[in-house]
């Protein structure tokens, strides 16, 4: 799920939203007693028409965006508080140990690989066109769509306006950054209603994730406004039913976030314990910071093509529960994937799912 926020602190905070949504989609093809049902997703809470603050926001939004005030009041007023959405936004009450192998198994599985092959075969020419136009490999695009929604199988069953309104006006007050998050989702309502007005569409119909992410690529409204493209040329952007628009929009997103055509996403890394400065290597987190020489001077050893890499690298750590962590050297393209979801686990799952699908297609290219 793509998330765009005004501050670095908030971006890290909202990582938990995106990670939770992705883990939920990972279970979409599996029966689970914990899965949110459609009935629960559409929980009938109070209408926001009864809330003075929500109606004042509607009037202000309509004036600011030059929208029909009655239409905006109707859209927000007929949205309902959804207690399930509010509950899912609460931080986990129990700590958990990150485990890359477990995380990977939820996304790299036969169901997604088979679905990915079908998607690639059905959209081969469009994926090739997107790669030629934006420089983003087909396998990365395929990996994103597979991790997010299993190629449209699980795009969410929460009414988007209910989710956005709940999080804009009733974000859990116990959260230390409640106001900041509330303001973020008010901005998403503004983007969403502006788009729906331009399309002359009913804003109460679209369904998405509990955080308001939409369609096959799970774009938040602000992401759709900035990066979505009409890649099938029909004059409309449809992220639910047009694979071409989805493919082009994902590629557009990555190009906007600095994707470097032809650059690998990561390299293997080992350690020279005699000079290893792990604190220094880990200090920038996933932000590529070190040139090859300075990376190796701190004890992170590279070999082969990695020695010729031009550009900064980051040491990416993936915990494996009680076992030793896994490490890779991430490039600027690895970092670009984390702009879709602020998680190195997510990014590597996207890369490896795309690679598995490519190999199943008989055209893995090692990117």
N, C-alpha and C positions, 0 to 999 in steps of 0.2 A: 504494500500500500504506500503510495507516494504521499509524503507529508512535507509541507513547506511552511516554515515558521519564521518569525522575525528575529529570534535570538538563538544563539548557540546553545544556551542553557536549556531553552525550551525544546530545541531539536533533540537533545539527548533525552529529555524527559519523555517526549512523544515517541521515542524509539520503542518504549514498552507497549504503546498502543499498536504500532505496526507489527512488532514481533508477535503480539498476542493474536492479531488478526491473521497473520500468516500461519501460525501454528493451528489456528482453527480451521483454515482452509486445507491444511495438510490432512485433516481427518475427514474431509468431505466425502471421500469414497469409501469410508469404513464405517460400519455401524458402531454407534457409541451411545451409551445411556446418558452421557453428559452433553450431547450435541444440542444446540439451541433449536427448538422446533419453530416452524413457521408461525404457529399460534402464539408461542412465547415472544417471537420477534415482533409480532404486531400487537403487543400488549396494549389494551385500551386504557390509557391513562387520561388525565385531565387535558382538555383542550387549552392551547395557549391563548385563545381568544379571551379567556377570563383573566389574563395577566396584564396588568397595566404596563409593566416594564417591557413585555414582549410587543405590545401594540405600539408603544412609543418608539421602540426600535424599528418597527415596521414603517412607521411614518417617516422617521429620519432616513431610513434606507431608501424609501421611495423618492424622497426629495433629493437625496444625494445622487442617486442613479437615474433620476428622471423617469421613474417607473410609475405605472398607474397605482395610486395609493390603495384603492379598494382591492386591487388584485394582490398586492403585497400583503395587506392585512388578512385577506382570505387565505393565502398560502401559509403564513405564519400562524394565523389564528386557528386554522383547521389541523395544524400539527399537534401531536399529542406527546405528553411526557411519557417516556418509555423507561420504567424502572430497571429493565434488564440492561439497557444501554448504560445507565448510570452505574449499575453494579459492575459491569464489565470494565468500566474505566477505573475502578478502584485498584490501587497497587496490590500485588499479591500479599496475602497475610502471612504466608510461610515462605521462607527463603528456599531457593532451589539451587542445585549445583549444575552449572552449565556442562553440557556434554555434547561435543561436536558429532560424535558417532550416532548418538540418539537423534539429534536434530537432523542430521543428514538422512537418516533412515525414513524420516517422515516425509521427505520430499523426493528422494531418489528411490523410486519404487517402480515395479512393473506397470502399474496403472498409469502413472504420469509418463513413463517412457513410451508406452504404446500410444497414449493420447497425443504425445508430442510428435511421434512419427506420422500419425494421421494428419495432424495440423500442418506439419511441414510439407507433406506430400500434397495436401489440398491447396497450399498457399506458396508453393515453391517460387513461382515467378515474382510474386509480391515481395517475398523475403529477399530475393536477389535484387529487386529494384530498390528496396529500402537500404540494403547494404551498400549498393552503388551510390545512392544519393546522400546517405548520412554517414557512411563509414562504419556502421555498427554491424558486427557479424550476425548472421541469421541465428546461430546457435545461442547467442546472448538474448536476442529477442524471444526466441522460443523458450529459453530457460526462464525468463521473467514471467511470461504468460502462464507457463506451467506451474511455477511455484505459487503465483498469486491465486489462480482460479481453476487450475487443471483445464485450461483452454476453454473457459466459459462455463464449466460444469457447476461452479460454485461462486456465483457473483454476489451472494448475500441476499437475505430475505427480510432485512429491516427497511422500512420506508425511510428514504434518505432525509426527507424533511423532519421526520420524527427524531432521527438520530442527531441531526445538526441542531435542532431546536433544544432537545434535551441537554446537549452538551454546551450550548450557548447560554441557556438560561438556568440550568439546574446542574451544572458541573458539581460533583461531590464537594461539599464545603469543607470536608475534612482534609482535602488536599492542600499542601502548603503553597502551591502555585495555581490555586483555583481561578483567580481573576485572570491571570495570563492565559490560561487555557480557554476560559470562557470567551475572552476577546478573540482568540484564534478562531473558534468555531462561529462566532458572529461574523467574522470575515468570510468564512466559508459559506454561510448562508447568503451573504451579499453576492459572492461570486456565482453561486448556484442559481439564485433567482434572476440575476442579470442574464445568465445564459438561457435559462428556461423562457424568459420573456422574449428574448431575441428569436427563439425557435417557435414562439407561440405555442408552447407546450404546457401540459399540466404538471406543475412541480410536485404534486402529491402522488404521482404515479411511480416514479423511479424507485427501485429497490437497490440496496447496497449493503455494505458492511455496517457493523454497529457504530463505527466511527464516521460513516458517511462516504466511504470510498466506493467508487462506481465502476461497473463494467468489467470486461475481461482483464484489463490491466490494473484495475482498482485505483484509478486516479481520484484524488480529492478534487473538489470543484476548482480550487485555485490552480491545480496542476493541469486540469483540462483546459482552463482558460488560457494558460500560458503556453502549453506544449502540444496539445492535441491538434491533429491535422486531418484534413479531408483527403485521405490518400487514395480513395476510390473514385474521387472526382464527381460525386453525385450532388454536390452542393450542401451536404449535411455531414456532421461529424457524429458517428454512431459507435460508441465504444462497447456496446452490448452485442450488436448483430453484424457489424462489418469487420471481418478479420483484417481487411486492408487498412481501415482507419486505425485499428488497434496496433497493427504492425508499424505503420508509419508514425504513430504517436509515441510509441515506446522508443523508436529510433530517434525521433525528434527530441525527446526528453534527454537521452544520453548525449546527443550532439551538443545540446544546450549546456550540459554539465561537463563538457570538455573531453568527451571520448576521443582518443587518439587512434585513428585507423592504423591497423597493422601492429599495434603494440600489444604484447601479451598482458594478461591480467595479473599474473603472479609467476614466481619462480620457486623451485625448491631451495631450502636453506638448511644449513647445518651450523654447528657452533664450534669455535676454537675456545675451549674452556680456559686456556691459559691467558687469554686477553678479553674474555667476554665481559662486556659492560651492559648487562641486561637492563639496568635502571635507565641508562641513557637511551638504549634502543626502544624501550617501551614508553618513554616519556611522551612522544608525540601521538601515541595511540595509533589509529589507522591512517593518520595524515601522512602522505609520502613526504619525507623530509631529508633523507640521507642519499648522497651520491654513492655510487658503487664503492669508491675508495674509502669514504668515511664509514660506510656500512660495514665493510670488511675489517677496517681498523678497530672497530668495536667488537669484533669477534663473531660477526654473522657472516658465514662463508658461503660464497656463490661459486658456480662453475658453469662451464659451457656458455650458451648464448647469454646468460645473465651477466657475464663479465663485460659484454659489449652494450649493455643497456644504457640508453641515454635518457636521463631524467631521474627524479627522486624515487626512493623506495621507502616502504614502511615495513616494520616487522609485525606481522599479523599473528596473534596468539589465539588458538582455539582450544579451550579447556576440554578435557575428556573425563570429567568426573574424577574418580579416584586415581585414574591413570595419568601418565605423563601428557602434557599438552602437545598439540600439533602446532607447527609453525610454517608459514610461507612468507616470502618476500613479496609484498603487494606493490603494484605499480599505480600510476595515476588512473589507469582503467579499472583496477580493482576499486579504487576510491570512488570512481564515478558510479559504480554499481551501488555502493553504499549510500549514494544520494537518493536512491529509490527507497531504501530502508536502512536506517543507521545501525547495521549489524554486519560484522564480518562473517558470521555464521550464515546469514541470509545470502550475502554476496557469493560465498563459495558454493552454497547450494544451487544458486542460479547458474553459476559457471559449470558445475559438475552435472546438473540435469541437462543443460544444453549440450554438453559434451557427450553424455550417454545417448541422447537422442540422435546426435550427429553420427555416432558410431553405429547405432542401430540402423541408420539410414545408409551406412557404408561410406560416409563422407566426413568423418571426423578430421579436423584440421589442427588439433592441438592448441587452439587459442584459449 
